[in-house]
Amino acid sequence: MFFIKAIWSFCLIAFFLLWSGEVEAGELSERLSNFPQWEKLTSVQPASGDLVYPEWMAGTWEVTSTLVDLVAPLAPDIVTPGFEGNRRQLNQPVSFLVRFIKEQPHPTWLKILPWIDNKSPILVADRAFNSLNLARASLGNEAVLGVKVDPDSPNRQITFLRSNLQLVSTVTARTTETTPDNKFITTEVFQQLFKGGSRPYFNSVESTTAYHQLATDRPTIEADQVTAVYLSPQDPNYFSAGSRPVALYRYHLEFFTREISITSKE
């Protein structure tokens, strides 16, 4: 039972690094400043292609992620699985490796995003590497068997867990923003399906992250991240919740240099 609750907790707060087009300047930064007064974001665009990150994020990083606040806006009427258990993670740093690599645009992306120069590699997140490291840091090495990204789409991935359990995550919409003070802000909306237990569990998650390059080496990048959990239409409380999130998690991220050179999958 404890392992199931831990996986539900991870299912609710999974961390993703993906792409979109830009929204009106200031909308995402204002959204972060309004925490925890959130409603469902409506200005995101359907997910296509992969996120092109700024060059200053290239390389391999040791990330320290600290949960600094959590809110259940609709409690006690509606509380998601794992929320109370996540209180134990408050102010407890978790460290893991992530990397951003140069990659040629996928041929299918060029049909959707014709403005991308197919001769120029783009900087993207290594999604399988990053998600595997985060999952193992959150659940333990033995609990997580692997992560597989759909070879035809960076928007769908499966995390394989022990006891034949799986977390299927599909990005459905996203957007980005660059602020006047050079913060790079991303929002990803994705559907999650946790299956293999007594019954499938569905939800919708929005993760908004503001990255900021620092003029120091330790750390080099810091980020403010808020993950909002929304009920799926399959949930009996879906209409009661409406467009409001049922759980909000706020993290402070620090990126420490691990490698100077840009890493490639090849």
FIVODO-234127 format. One line per 2 residues: number of its first residue (from 1); their letters; for each residue y, x, z of N, C-alpha, C. Coordinates in steps of 0.2 Angstrom, whole numbers, m for minus. Layout:
<nodes>
NUM) A) Y,X,Z,Y,X,Z,Y,X,Z  ...
</nodes>
This chain:
<nodes>
1) MF) m6,4,0,0,0,0,6,4,0  6,10,4,12,14,4,13,17,m3
3) FI) 8,19,m6,9,22,m13,12,17,m18  10,11,m17,12,6,m22,20,5,m20
5) KA) 22,5,m14,29,4,m12,33,10,m15  30,16,m14,34,22,m16,35,21,m24
7) IW) 30,19,m28,31,19,m35,36,13,m37  35,8,m33,40,3,m35,47,5,m33
9) SF) 48,9,m28,54,12,m27,57,17,m32  52,21,m35,54,25,m40,55,21,m47
11) CL) 52,16,m48,53,11,m53,60,9,m53  62,7,m47,69,4,m47,75,9,m48
13) IA) 73,16,m47,79,21,m47,78,26,m52  73,25,m57,72,31,m61,78,33,m65
15) FF) 78,40,m67,84,43,m69,83,44,m77  87,42,m81,86,43,m88,92,47,m91
17) LL) 91,50,m97,97,54,m100,96,53,m108  100,48,m110,100,46,m117,106,45,m121
19) WS) 107,41,m126,113,40,m130,117,34,m132  123,34,m134,126,28,m138,133,30,m141
21) GE) 136,25,m143,143,26,m145,148,25,m140  154,26,m141,159,26,m135,162,19,m134
23) VE) 164,18,m128,167,11,m127,175,13,m126  178,7,m124,186,8,m123,187,13,m118
25) AG) 192,17,m119,193,22,m114,194,19,m107  191,22,m102,192,20,m95,188,15,m92
27) EL) 184,11,m96,180,6,m94,174,8,m89  171,14,m91,165,16,m87,168,20,m80
29) SE) 173,23,m81,176,27,m75,179,21,m70  182,16,m73,184,11,m69,178,7,m65
31) RL) 173,7,m69,167,3,m66,164,7,m60  164,14,m61,162,18,m55,166,18,m49
33) SN) 173,17,m50,178,17,m45,177,10,m41  175,5,m45,174,m2,m42,168,m3,m38
35) FP) 163,2,m37,157,2,m34,159,m1,m26  155,m6,m24,149,m9,m27,151,m16,m30
37) QW) 157,m17,m32,159,m24,m35,157,m24,m42  151,m25,m44,148,m24,m51,146,m31,m53
39) EK) 146,m32,m60,143,m37,m63,140,m34,m69  135,m37,m73,131,m34,m78,136,m32,m84
41) LT) 135,m26,m86,140,m23,m91,138,m26,m98  144,m29,m101,143,m32,m108,145,m28,m114
43) SV) 148,m23,m113,151,m19,m119,146,m14,m122  140,m13,m119,135,m9,m122,133,m11,m129
45) QP) 130,m6,m133,128,m7,m139,120,m6,m139  117,m9,m144,110,m9,m145,108,m1,m145
47) AS) 102,1,m142,100,8,m142,98,10,m149  100,16,m151,98,19,m157,99,26,m157
49) GD) 94,30,m160,95,38,m160,95,41,m153  98,46,m152,97,50,m146,104,52,m144
51) LV) 105,53,m137,111,55,m135,113,63,m136  119,64,m139,121,70,m141,126,72,m135
53) YP) 124,77,m131,127,80,m125,132,85,m127  137,86,m123,142,91,m124,139,98,m123
55) EW) 142,103,m127,139,110,m127,138,113,m120  143,111,m116,143,114,m109,137,112,m105
57) MA) 133,107,m107,127,105,m104,121,109,m106  121,113,m111,115,116,m114,112,121,m109
59) GT) 105,121,m109,101,125,m105,97,122,m100  94,126,m95,90,123,m90,93,123,m84
61) WE) 93,118,m80,97,117,m74,92,115,m68  94,118,m62,91,115,m56,96,110,m53
63) VT) 94,104,m53,98,98,m50,96,96,m43  101,96,m39,100,93,m33,104,86,m33
65) ST) 99,81,m31,102,74,m31,101,71,m24  107,68,m22,107,66,m15,109,58,m15
67) LV) 105,54,m13,107,47,m12,112,46,m6  118,44,m8,124,44,m4,126,37,m1
69) DL) 123,32,m5,125,25,m3,120,20,m6  118,15,m3,114,10,m6,116,3,m4
71) VA) 116,m2,m8,119,m9,m6,114,m14,m10  112,m19,m6,109,m25,m8,114,m31,m8
73) PL) 117,m32,m14,123,m37,m14,121,m44,m12  114,m46,m13,112,m53,m12,108,m53,m6
75) AP) 107,m48,m2,103,m49,4,106,m53,9  102,m57,13,95,m56,14,91,m61,9
77) DI) 95,m65,5,91,m69,1,87,m66,m5  89,m61,m8,86,m57,m13,86,m50,m11
79) VT) 80,m46,m10,80,m39,m9,74,m37,m13  75,m31,m17,70,m29,m22,65,m25,m18
81) PG) 58,m25,m21,53,m20,m18,56,m13,m17  55,m10,m12,56,m3,m11,63,m2,m9
83) FE) 68,m7,m8,75,m6,m6,75,m3,1  72,m6,6,72,m4,13,69,2,14
85) GN) 63,4,10,60,10,10,65,16,8  70,14,3,74,19,1,79,21,6
87) RR) 80,18,11,85,20,16,83,26,19  77,28,19,74,34,22,77,40,18
89) QL) 78,39,12,81,44,7,88,45,7  92,41,11,99,42,12,101,49,15
91) NQ) 105,53,11,107,59,13,102,64,13  96,63,9,91,68,9,91,71,2
93) PV) 93,77,1,93,80,m6,86,81,m9  86,80,m15,80,81,m19,81,85,m25
95) SF) 77,90,m26,79,95,m31,73,95,m37  75,96,m43,71,96,m48,74,100,m54
97) LV) 70,102,m59,73,105,m65,74,100,m71  79,101,m75,81,97,m81,83,102,m86
99) RF) 82,100,m92,85,105,m98,87,101,m104  92,104,m107,95,101,m113,94,106,m118
101) IK) 92,103,m124,89,108,m129,92,106,m136  92,111,m141,94,110,m147,89,107,m151
103) EQ) 90,102,m155,85,99,m159,87,96,m166  84,96,m171,86,93,m177,85,86,m177
105) PH) 90,82,m179,90,75,m179,84,72,m182  80,67,m179,74,64,m182,76,60,m188
107) PT) 72,61,m194,73,58,m200,75,50,m200  72,47,m195,74,40,m194,81,39,m191
109) WL) 83,43,m187,90,43,m184,95,43,m190  94,47,m195,99,49,m200,100,42,m204
111) KI) 95,38,m205,96,31,m208,100,27,m204  100,27,m197,104,23,m193,111,26,m192
113) LP) 111,33,m191,117,37,m190,119,41,m195  121,39,m201,122,43,m207,127,48,m206
115) WI) 132,48,m201,137,53,m200,134,59,m197  128,59,m195,125,65,m192,123,70,m198
117) DN) 125,76,m197,124,81,m202,116,84,m201  112,82,m205,105,84,m204,103,91,m204
119) KS) 108,95,m206,107,103,m206,109,106,m199  113,102,m195,115,104,m189,111,102,m183
121) PI) 108,106,m179,105,104,m173,109,100,m168  107,96,m164,111,92,m159,108,94,m152
123) LV) 112,93,m147,110,95,m140,108,88,m137  102,88,m135,99,82,m132,95,84,m125
125) AD) 94,79,m121,90,80,m115,82,80,m117  78,85,m114,71,85,m115,68,80,m110
127) RA) 67,74,m113,66,68,m109,59,68,m105  54,71,m109,48,71,m105,48,76,m99
129) FN) 51,82,m101,51,87,m96,56,85,m90  61,82,m91,66,79,m86,63,74,m82
131) SL) 60,69,m85,57,63,m81,51,65,m77  47,70,m80,41,72,m76,43,76,m70
133) NL) 48,80,m70,50,84,m64,53,79,m59  57,74,m62,60,69,m57,55,65,m53
135) AR) 50,63,m57,45,59,m54,41,62,m49  39,69,m51,35,73,m46,39,74,m40
137) AS) 46,76,m41,50,77,m35,51,71,m30  50,65,m33,51,59,m30,44,56,m27
139) LG) 39,57,m30,33,54,m28,27,59,m26  28,66,m28,23,71,m26,20,73,m33
141) NE) 18,79,m33,14,82,m39,8,78,m41  4,76,m36,m3,73,m37,m2,66,m39
143) AV) 3,63,m37,4,56,m39,6,54,m46  9,59,m50,11,59,m57,7,63,m61
145) LG) 3,60,m66,m1,63,m71,3,66,m77  8,62,m79,11,65,m85,16,60,m87
147) VK) 20,62,m92,25,57,m95,25,58,m103  24,53,m107,24,53,m114,30,49,m117
149) VD) 33,52,m121,39,49,m125,36,47,m132  38,41,m134,36,39,m141,38,43,m146
151) PD) 34,46,m150,36,51,m155,41,48,m160  41,42,m161,45,38,m166,51,36,m163
153) SP) 52,36,m157,58,34,m153,59,37,m147  65,40,m145,67,43,m139,68,37,m134
155) NR) 68,31,m136,70,25,m132,64,22,m128  58,25,m129,53,22,m125,48,27,m122
157) QI) 46,27,m116,42,32,m113,38,29,m108  32,32,m106,27,30,m101,26,35,m96
159) TF) 27,33,m90,25,38,m84,18,36,m82  13,41,m82,6,39,m80,5,42,m73
161) LR) 3,37,m69,2,38,m62,m5,38,m60  m7,40,m54,m14,40,m52,m16,32,m51
163) SN) m22,31,m50,m25,25,m49,m24,20,m55  m23,23,m61,m22,19,m68,m16,15,m68
165) LQ) m11,18,m64,m4,14,m64,0,17,m69  5,13,m72,9,15,m77,16,12,m76
167) LV) 21,16,m78,28,14,m78,31,14,m85  32,9,m89,34,9,m96,41,7,m96
169) ST) 45,12,m98,53,11,m99,55,11,m106  59,6,m107,62,5,m114,69,4,m114
171) VT) 73,9,m117,80,9,m117,82,3,m122  86,m1,m120,88,m7,m125,96,m6,m127
173) AR) 100,m3,m123,107,m3,m124,110,3,m121  116,6,m123,119,11,m120,126,12,m123
175) TT) 130,16,m119,137,18,m122,139,24,m118  145,27,m121,147,33,m117,155,33,m117
177) ET) 158,37,m113,165,38,m113,167,45,m111  172,47,m114,175,54,m112,182,53,m109
179) TP) 183,55,m103,190,53,m100,195,59,m101  201,57,m100,206,62,m101,205,69,m97
181) DN) 202,68,m91,201,74,m87,194,77,m89  191,76,m95,185,79,m98,179,77,m94
183) KF) 178,71,m91,172,69,m88,168,66,m94  162,67,m95,157,64,m100,153,59,m96
185) IT) 154,52,m98,151,47,m94,146,43,m99  140,42,m96,135,38,m100,133,32,m96
187) TE) 131,27,m100,128,21,m97,122,20,m101  116,19,m98,110,17,m101,107,10,m98
189) VF) 105,6,m102,102,0,m99,95,0,m102  90,m1,m97,83,m1,m100,79,m6,m96
191) QQ) 74,m8,m99,69,m13,m96,63,m9,m93  61,m11,m88,55,m7,m85,49,m12,m83
193) LF) 43,m9,m85,37,m13,m83,33,m9,m79  31,m11,m73,26,m7,m69,20,m11,m69
195) KG) 14,m8,m72,8,m11,m73,2,m7,m70  m3,m11,m69,m9,m8,m66,m11,m10,m59
197) GS) m6,m13,m56,m7,m16,m49,m10,m23,m49  m9,m26,m44,m12,m33,m44,m8,m38,m49
199) RP) m2,m37,m50,2,m40,m55,8,m36,m58  9,m37,m64,15,m33,m67,21,m34,m64
201) YF) 26,m29,m64,32,m30,m61,38,m28,m66  42,m33,m67,47,m31,m72,54,m31,m69
203) NS) 59,m27,m72,66,m27,m70,70,m24,m75  77,m25,m74,81,m22,m79,86,m17,m75
205) VE) 87,m11,m78,91,m6,m74,97,m3,m78  102,m2,m75,108,1,m78,110,7,m74
207) ST) 110,13,m78,112,19,m74,118,22,m78  123,23,m74,130,25,m76,131,32,m72
209) TA) 132,37,m76,133,44,m74,139,47,m77  144,50,m72,149,54,m74,148,61,m73
211) YH) 148,65,m78,147,72,m78,153,76,m78  154,81,m74,160,85,m74,159,92,m74
213) QL) 161,96,m79,160,104,m78,165,107,m73  163,111,m69,167,114,m64,169,121,m66
215) AT) 174,124,m63,176,131,m64,173,136,m59  167,134,m58,163,139,m53,156,139,m56
217) DR) 152,144,m53,145,145,m55,140,142,m50  142,140,m44,138,137,m39,141,131,m36
219) PT) 140,125,m38,137,123,m44,141,123,m51  138,122,m56,142,123,m63,144,116,m65
221) IE) 140,111,m64,142,104,m66,140,99,m59  145,94,m59,143,89,m54,143,83,m57
223) AD) 140,78,m54,140,71,m57,140,66,m52  143,60,m53,142,54,m49,138,49,m53
225) QV) 133,46,m50,128,42,m53,127,35,m49  128,30,m53,126,23,m49,120,20,m53
227) TA) 115,18,m50,110,14,m53,110,7,m51  110,2,m55,111,m5,m53,104,m8,m56
229) VY) 101,m12,m51,95,m15,m53,96,m23,m54  94,m26,m60,95,m33,m61,88,m36,m62
231) LS) 87,m42,m60,81,m45,m61,80,m47,m68  73,m47,m70,71,m49,m76,70,m57,m77
233) PQ) 70,m60,m83,69,m67,m83,63,m69,m80  58,m65,m79,51,m67,m77,52,m68,m69
235) DP) 57,m65,m66,58,m66,m59,60,m73,m57  57,m76,m52,59,m83,m49,66,m83,m47
237) NY) 69,m78,m45,76,m78,m42,81,m76,m48  78,m76,m54,83,m73,m59,89,m77,m60
239) FS) 89,m84,m60,94,m88,m61,99,m88,m55  96,m87,m49,100,m87,m43,104,m81,m43
241) AG) 102,m75,m46,105,m69,m46,111,m69,m51  109,m72,m57,114,m72,m62,115,m65,m65
243) SR) 121,m64,m66,123,m57,m69,124,m52,m64  123,m53,m57,124,m49,m52,118,m44,m51
245) PV) 119,m38,m49,114,m33,m47,111,m35,m41  104,m34,m40,101,m35,m33,101,m29,m29
247) AL) 102,m23,m32,102,m17,m28,106,m12,m32  110,m8,m28,114,m3,m31,113,4,m27
249) YR) 112,9,m31,111,16,m28,116,21,m30  119,24,m26,124,29,m28,122,36,m26
251) YH) 122,41,m31,120,48,m30,125,53,m32  125,58,m28,129,64,m30,124,69,m33
253) LE) 126,72,m39,121,77,m42,125,83,m43  122,89,m42,124,95,m43,119,99,m47
255) FF) 122,102,m53,118,106,m57,120,114,m56  114,117,m55,115,125,m54,112,128,m60
257) TR) 115,133,m62,112,137,m68,105,140,m67  101,138,m71,94,141,m71,93,146,m76
259) EI) 95,145,m82,94,149,m88,101,149,m92  103,155,m95,109,155,m99,108,153,m106
261) SI) 102,155,m108,100,153,m115,98,146,m116  100,144,m122,98,137,m124,90,137,m126
263) TS) 87,132,m123,80,131,m124,78,127,m129  73,128,m133,70,124,m138,63,122,m137
265) KE) 61,116,m140,54,114,m139,49,118,m143  52,121,m148,47,125,m152,46,132,m149
</nodes>
